[in-house]
Amino acid sequence: MKDLTNESVIHVRKDGVQFLQFRKLLEYSDKIIHCYTLKPIDIKGKSKDDENYKMICNALELDYNNVVIPFQTHTNNVDIVLKDSESGEFPETDGLITNEKNKILCASFADCTSLYLYDPVKNAIGNIHSGWRGTVAKIGKVAVEKMTKEFGSNPEDLICCIGPTIRQCHFEVEDDVKNLYMDAFGDESIIKKADIVNGKQKYFIDSVAAITKMLKQCGLKSENIIDSGICTVCNNDVLHSYRSEWNLSGRNASIICLK
Ligand SMILES: [Zn+2]
C-alpha cells in the first residue's frame, strides 16, 4: 500500500482511517493534535455530524462536537474562534485562529494549499485554506498578522506547515492567473513558461515557493517553515484533487486543535 511518509510527514493508519502528521508538529504532541486526512475520508459534507468527521475525530481521540468548520469561499478572511464559538458561525471565512483549547479547527481542500500555524510560546494555532485566490490575496500573511495582533505572537516563534497541494508540476495556468501571481509577488522565479496550446501561452506556477517567500517576509524563520512536499494531483490515488476529478472530487481535511 502506498506510503507518503517523507522527511516532513508521517503516514498514519489508525482505526480504519489514514492521515498525515507533520514531524515538526508532533514535537508538540503534549500541546496540539493535528492531521491531514487521506482517502477514503471525504469531508465534502459541511456538518460536523458527517460520519467522516466522527471517524477522524475518533482516531485522534477528539470529541467531534468541538469541530469548527468555516464556510470557505476563497477569501483572505481569517476569523478568531472563541470559547463559545460554534461551527456554522463563520461565513466567507478561509482561515481560523484560536488560543482556546479543545476547539477543533477544520478546513477542506482539493488541490488548494493548507497552512497549519502554531505558536509554541503563546500556545495559539491557525488553520488556513489558501487556494490560488487566497494565495494571491496573501491569506497566510493576514493570518500571521492576526495572530500577532490577537495573541501577541512573535512571527519568529511561529511554525508554519504546508500540507499537500497542487504543485508546480501540475499547476498550469494562463496569462490571467499568471499575471495575478506576478502582481502579488513580483517574482518571476515562481513562474515557468510552458507550451502554447490552442494559441494560448501556458505557465506552471509554484504557489508553495510564493507562500514560503511571503512567510519569510512576515518574519518566520526558514527552519520553521515545513513543506510536506506532496502534490495532490501526483498522488490522486490517495488524495482528493479537483484538477484530477473535477466536480466528482471529494475533500481532504486539515485539522488542528489545542489540547
Ligand atoms: Zn504534481
Boltz pocket constraint, residues with backbone or C-beta under 6 A from the ligand:
constraints:
  - pocket:
      binder: B
      contacts: [[A, 167], [A, 169], [A, 170], [A, 231], [A, 232], [A, 233], [A, 234]]
      max_distance: 6.0
